Amino acid sequence: SHASVFVFSCSAVCPDLFVGKEPWSPSNDWSKFQEWFEEKNPTNINKEVDAVLRFLKEKCGAKHIGAVGFCWGGSSTHHLALKYPELKAGVSVYGIVREREDRYDLKFPTLFIFAENDHVIPLDQVSVLEAKLKEKCTVDHQVKIFPGQTHGFVHRKREDINPEDKPQILEARGDMLDWLNKYM
């Protein structure tokens, strides 16, 4: 549930960027999250991404490739936006690269979607991202914060959606598709 997705034509590829390792589960002990996160650094994926891009270009003839990621995958998508100018668009859903000096130098149009009440990415970090992107970024970008929402709201399963959250969930999902359609 925390994967990055590369979109092409009307198809999608979901590579195993964990390279066979276990993804994080919400039922895990959250005091160990940082340790897990450091072992599976979302910016240490270039070898796998290069293989996926080569496959999409050579075997599928893909010309317009984008990336979408949620949580860990959102951080991966932010990383891709800093490293892969050949991608056409990206959507990072509650994911952020914190440790790189060049984290505001996006190479392709990127939409960032965040939840106001996110225990993983505090709002002050989102505000800094938004301000620095406005100051330093030369490609189209947008940072959108959904009031009252929590981490994971965009990819909730149908049975886990509270009726009062449904309009914002649908809006965020629509924003994601609109962004990809605009740039791909």
C-alpha positions as CSV (number, residue, x, y, z in Angstrom):
1,S,0.0,0.0,0.0
2,H,3.0,2.3,0.1
3,A,4.3,1.7,-3.5
4,S,5.3,4.1,-6.2
5,V,3.4,3.6,-9.5
6,F,4.8,4.5,-12.9
7,V,2.0,5.4,-15.3
8,F,2.2,5.0,-19.1
9,S,-0.5,5.0,-21.7
10,C,-3.4,3.4,-19.9
11,S,-1.3,1.0,-18.0
12,A,0.7,1.0,-14.8
13,V,3.8,-0.7,-13.5
14,C,4.4,-1.2,-9.8
15,P,8.0,-2.1,-9.3
16,D,9.2,-3.8,-6.1
17,L,11.3,-0.9,-4.8
18,F,11.6,-2.7,-1.5
19,V,13.6,-5.4,-3.4
20,G,11.7,-8.3,-1.6
21,K,11.8,-6.7,1.8
22,E,8.6,-6.3,3.9
23,P,6.7,-3.0,3.5
24,W,5.7,-1.0,6.6
25,S,2.3,-2.0,8.0
26,P,0.2,0.3,10.1
27,S,-0.1,-2.5,12.7
28,N,3.7,-2.4,13.2
29,D,5.3,-0.8,16.3
30,W,5.5,2.9,15.4
31,S,8.5,3.4,17.7
32,K,10.5,1.4,15.2
33,F,9.3,3.3,12.1
34,Q,12.4,5.5,11.8
35,E,14.6,2.5,11.9
36,W,12.6,0.7,9.2
37,F,12.5,3.9,7.1
38,E,16.3,4.3,7.2
39,E,16.8,0.6,6.1
40,K,14.5,1.2,3.2
41,N,15.5,4.7,2.2
42,P,13.2,6.0,-0.5
43,T,16.0,7.9,-2.2
44,N,18.1,4.7,-2.6
45,I,16.2,3.3,-5.6
46,N,18.0,4.5,-8.6
47,K,19.2,1.1,-9.8
48,E,15.6,-0.3,-9.7
49,V,14.2,2.9,-11.3
50,D,16.7,2.8,-14.1
51,A,15.7,-0.8,-14.8
52,V,12.0,0.1,-14.9
53,L,12.6,3.1,-17.1
54,R,14.7,1.0,-19.5
55,F,11.9,-1.6,-19.6
56,L,9.2,1.0,-20.2
57,K,11.1,2.7,-23.0
58,E,12.6,-0.4,-24.7
59,K,10.0,-3.0,-24.3
60,C,6.8,-0.9,-24.1
61,G,7.8,2.0,-26.3
62,A,6.7,4.4,-23.6
63,K,7.3,8.1,-24.3
64,H,5.3,9.8,-21.5
65,I,6.2,8.3,-18.1
66,G,5.1,9.7,-14.8
67,A,5.3,8.6,-11.2
68,V,2.8,8.4,-8.3
69,G,3.6,7.4,-4.8
70,F,1.9,7.2,-1.4
71,C,3.8,7.6,1.9
72,W,7.2,5.9,1.3
73,G,6.3,6.0,-2.4
74,G,5.5,9.7,-2.1
75,S,9.0,10.3,-0.8
76,S,10.3,8.1,-3.7
77,T,8.3,10.2,-6.2
78,H,9.8,13.4,-4.7
79,H,13.3,11.8,-5.1
80,L,12.4,11.0,-8.8
81,A,11.4,14.6,-9.3
82,L,14.9,15.7,-8.3
83,K,16.8,13.1,-10.4
84,Y,14.9,12.1,-13.5
85,P,14.1,15.0,-15.9
86,E,12.8,12.5,-18.6
87,L,9.7,11.8,-16.5
88,K,6.8,14.0,-17.5
89,A,4.9,14.4,-14.2
90,G,4.7,13.2,-10.6
91,V,2.3,13.1,-7.7
92,S,3.7,12.7,-4.3
93,V,1.0,11.8,-1.8
94,Y,2.1,12.4,1.8
95,G,5.7,11.9,1.0
96,I,8.7,14.3,1.3
97,V,12.4,14.2,0.9
98,R,13.9,15.9,4.0
99,E,17.7,15.3,3.8
100,R,18.8,16.6,0.5
101,E,20.1,20.2,-0.1
102,D,18.6,20.2,-3.6
103,R,15.2,19.0,-2.5
104,Y,13.5,22.0,-4.1
105,D,15.1,21.6,-7.5
106,L,12.3,19.6,-9.2
107,K,13.0,18.4,-12.7
108,F,9.4,17.7,-13.7
109,P,5.9,19.1,-12.8
110,T,5.0,17.6,-9.4
111,L,1.9,17.7,-7.3
112,F,2.3,17.2,-3.5
113,I,-0.8,16.1,-1.6
114,F,-0.7,16.3,2.2
115,A,-3.1,15.8,5.2
116,E,-3.4,18.6,7.7
117,N,-3.3,16.2,10.7
118,D,-0.5,13.9,9.5
119,H,1.5,12.4,12.3
120,V,4.3,11.3,9.9
121,I,4.8,14.7,8.1
122,P,4.1,17.7,10.4
123,L,2.5,20.7,8.8
124,D,5.5,22.9,9.5
125,Q,7.6,20.7,7.1
126,V,4.9,21.0,4.5
127,S,4.9,24.8,4.9
128,V,8.7,25.0,4.5
129,L,8.5,22.8,1.4
130,E,5.8,25.0,-0.1
131,A,7.7,28.2,0.6
132,K,11.1,26.9,-0.7
133,L,9.5,25.5,-3.9
134,K,7.9,28.9,-4.6
135,E,11.3,30.5,-4.0
136,K,13.6,28.0,-5.8
137,C,11.7,25.7,-8.2
138,T,11.5,26.5,-11.9
139,V,9.0,23.8,-13.0
140,D,5.2,23.7,-12.3
141,H,4.4,22.4,-8.9
142,Q,1.6,22.5,-6.4
143,V,1.3,21.7,-2.7
144,K,-2.2,20.9,-1.6
145,I,-3.1,20.3,2.1
146,F,-6.4,18.7,2.9
147,P,-8.0,20.1,6.1
148,G,-8.9,17.6,8.9
149,Q,-7.4,14.7,7.1
150,T,-4.8,12.2,8.4
151,H,-1.9,10.2,6.8
152,G,-3.2,7.6,4.4
153,F,-6.5,9.4,3.6
154,V,-6.2,9.3,-0.2
155,H,-5.7,5.5,-0.5
156,R,-8.3,4.3,2.1
157,K,-10.2,1.3,1.2
158,R,-13.9,1.8,0.4
159,E,-15.0,0.2,3.7
160,D,-12.6,2.4,5.7
161,I,-13.9,5.7,4.4
162,N,-15.9,7.9,6.7
163,P,-18.8,9.5,4.8
164,E,-17.7,13.0,5.9
165,D,-14.2,12.4,4.4
166,K,-15.4,11.0,1.1
167,P,-15.6,14.4,-0.7
168,Q,-11.9,15.2,0.1
169,I,-10.7,11.7,-0.7
170,L,-12.5,11.9,-4.1
171,E,-11.1,15.4,-4.7
172,A,-7.5,14.3,-3.9
173,R,-7.9,11.3,-6.2
174,G,-9.3,13.6,-8.9
175,D,-6.5,16.1,-8.5
176,M,-4.0,13.3,-9.0
177,L,-5.6,12.1,-12.2
178,D,-6.0,15.7,-13.5
179,W,-2.3,16.5,-12.8
180,L,-1.2,13.4,-14.7
181,N,-3.6,14.1,-17.6
182,K,-2.3,17.7,-17.8
183,Y,1.3,16.8,-18.2
184,M,1.3,13.3,-19.7
